[in-house]
């Protein structure tokens, strides 16, 4: 159902009541803790609210599970990225190590970039991450995503623009 109808909020509320417990349980099993599960469940319902579309009753759990899989993958990727960053920081000599203030600013910038990527389509996110973190070329990314090289170029350009706009004063 689209957001313009009066019953959208009622349908979202009903979806939440009927499936939130199941969704949290599913996420808790996958993640191993209830705090992350609750956070991701919240993000899933926010995504539904932003999109303005509620799946049909027959599709609800399958749709929620599909979104949940993507959110879990994104969470693990973000944590891996943060861990690599912290590992690299540990190799720097103390004289060159950034101050706590700079580290906080870097974490904030990293969070803004992660948030910007979350708002992009999965293909844009995947293309950008495969290119920047995975070191893959456009042809390899195109094969993996089963799209054309020109689509990969567009996805990466959109992802980079989104990341630049997310930075303070980062308009393009």
C-alpha positions as CSV (number, residue, x, y, z in Angstrom):
1,X,0.0,0.0,0.0
2,X,1.3,3.5,-0.8
3,X,1.9,6.2,1.7
4,X,-0.8,8.5,0.3
5,X,-3.6,6.3,1.6
6,X,-5.0,6.9,5.1
7,X,-4.4,3.3,6.2
8,X,-0.7,3.2,5.6
9,X,0.2,3.9,9.2
10,X,-2.4,1.4,10.4
11,X,-1.0,-1.3,8.1
12,X,2.5,-0.5,9.2
13,X,1.4,-0.7,12.8
14,X,-0.3,-4.1,12.2
15,X,2.8,-5.4,10.4
16,X,4.9,-4.3,13.3
17,X,2.6,-6.0,15.9
18,X,2.3,-9.2,13.9
19,X,5.9,-9.7,12.9
20,X,8.2,-7.7,15.2
21,X,8.7,-10.5,17.7
22,X,9.4,-13.0,14.9
23,X,11.8,-10.6,13.2
24,X,13.7,-9.9,16.4
25,X,14.0,-13.6,17.1
26,X,15.3,-14.2,13.6
27,X,17.9,-11.4,13.9
28,X,18.9,-12.5,17.4
29,X,19.7,-16.0,16.1
30,X,21.8,-14.6,13.3
31,X,23.6,-12.0,15.3
32,X,24.0,-13.7,18.6
33,X,22.7,-10.8,20.7
34,X,19.4,-9.0,21.3
35,X,20.8,-5.4,21.2
36,X,22.0,-5.6,17.6
37,X,18.8,-7.5,16.7
38,X,16.6,-4.8,18.1
39,X,18.6,-2.1,16.3
40,X,18.4,-3.8,13.0
41,X,14.6,-4.6,13.4
42,X,14.1,-0.9,14.1
43,X,16.1,0.0,10.9
44,X,14.0,-2.4,8.9
45,X,10.7,-0.8,9.9
46,X,12.2,2.7,9.3
47,X,13.1,1.6,5.8
48,X,9.6,0.4,5.2
49,X,8.3,3.7,6.5
50,X,10.6,5.7,4.2
51,X,9.7,3.7,1.2
52,X,6.0,4.1,1.9
53,X,5.2,0.5,0.8
54,X,3.8,-2.3,2.9
55,X,4.1,-5.8,1.4
56,X,1.0,-7.9,1.0
57,X,0.1,-10.3,3.9
58,X,1.3,-13.3,1.9
59,X,4.7,-11.6,1.3
60,X,5.4,-9.9,4.7
61,X,7.8,-12.4,6.2
62,X,9.7,-13.1,3.0
63,X,10.0,-9.3,2.4
64,X,11.1,-8.7,6.0
65,X,13.6,-11.5,5.8
66,X,15.1,-10.2,2.6
67,X,15.6,-6.7,4.1
68,X,17.0,-8.3,7.3
69,X,19.6,-10.3,5.3
70,X,20.8,-7.1,3.6
71,X,20.9,-5.3,7.0
72,X,23.0,-8.1,8.6
73,X,25.4,-8.1,5.7
74,X,25.8,-4.3,5.9
75,X,26.3,-4.5,9.7
76,X,29.1,-7.1,9.2
77,X,30.7,-5.1,6.4
78,X,30.7,-1.9,8.5
79,X,32.2,-3.7,11.5
80,X,34.9,-5.3,9.3
81,X,35.7,-1.8,7.9
82,X,35.9,-0.3,11.4
83,X,38.1,-3.2,12.5
84,X,40.5,-2.7,9.6
85,X,40.7,1.0,10.3
86,X,41.4,0.4,14.0
87,X,44.0,-2.2,13.1
88,X,45.8,0.2,10.7
89,X,45.7,2.9,13.4
90,X,47.4,0.5,15.9
91,X,50.4,0.2,13.5
92,X,51.1,3.9,13.5
93,X,53.8,5.1,15.9
94,X,52.5,7.0,18.9
95,X,54.0,10.3,17.5
96,X,51.9,9.9,14.4
97,X,48.8,8.5,16.0
98,X,45.8,10.9,15.6
99,X,44.4,12.7,18.6
100,X,41.3,11.4,20.2
101,X,39.5,14.4,18.8
102,X,40.6,13.5,15.3
103,X,39.6,9.9,15.8
104,X,36.2,11.0,16.9
105,X,35.8,13.1,13.8
106,X,37.0,10.2,11.6
107,X,34.5,7.9,13.3
108,X,31.7,10.5,12.7
109,X,32.7,10.8,9.1
110,X,32.8,7.1,8.7
111,X,29.3,6.8,10.2
112,X,28.0,9.5,7.8
113,X,29.5,7.6,4.8
114,X,28.0,4.3,6.1
115,X,24.6,6.0,6.5
116,X,24.8,7.6,3.0
117,X,25.6,4.1,1.6
118,X,22.6,2.6,3.5
119,X,20.3,5.0,1.6
120,X,21.6,3.7,-1.7
121,X,20.3,0.7,-3.6
122,X,22.0,-2.6,-2.8
123,X,23.7,-2.7,-6.2
124,X,25.2,0.8,-5.7
125,X,26.5,-0.3,-2.3
126,X,27.9,-3.6,-3.5
127,X,29.6,-2.0,-6.6
128,X,31.3,0.7,-4.5
129,X,32.4,-1.7,-1.7
130,X,33.7,-4.3,-4.2
131,X,35.6,-1.6,-6.0
132,X,37.0,0.3,-3.0
133,X,37.3,-2.4,-0.3
134,X,37.5,-5.5,-2.5
135,X,39.9,-4.0,-5.1
136,X,37.9,-5.5,-8.0
137,X,37.9,-4.0,-11.4
138,X,34.7,-2.8,-13.1
139,X,34.5,-5.9,-15.3
140,X,34.8,-8.2,-12.3
141,X,32.1,-6.3,-10.5
142,X,29.9,-6.4,-13.5
143,X,30.2,-10.1,-13.7
144,X,29.5,-10.6,-10.0
145,X,26.5,-8.3,-10.0
146,X,25.3,-9.6,-13.4
147,X,25.1,-6.1,-14.9
148,X,26.9,-4.2,-17.7
149,X,30.2,-2.4,-17.1
150,X,28.5,0.9,-17.8
151,X,26.0,0.1,-15.1
152,X,28.9,-0.5,-12.7
153,X,30.4,2.9,-13.7
154,X,27.1,4.6,-12.9
155,X,26.6,2.8,-9.6
156,X,30.1,3.7,-8.4
157,X,29.7,7.3,-9.5
158,X,26.4,7.5,-7.6
159,X,27.9,5.9,-4.6
160,X,30.9,8.2,-4.5
161,X,28.6,11.3,-5.0
162,X,26.5,10.1,-2.1
163,X,29.6,9.7,0.1
164,X,30.9,13.1,-0.8
165,X,27.5,14.7,0.0
166,X,27.4,13.0,3.4
167,X,30.6,14.8,4.6
168,X,30.3,18.1,6.4
169,X,30.5,20.7,3.7
170,X,30.7,17.9,1.2
171,X,28.4,19.1,-1.5
172,X,29.6,18.4,-5.0
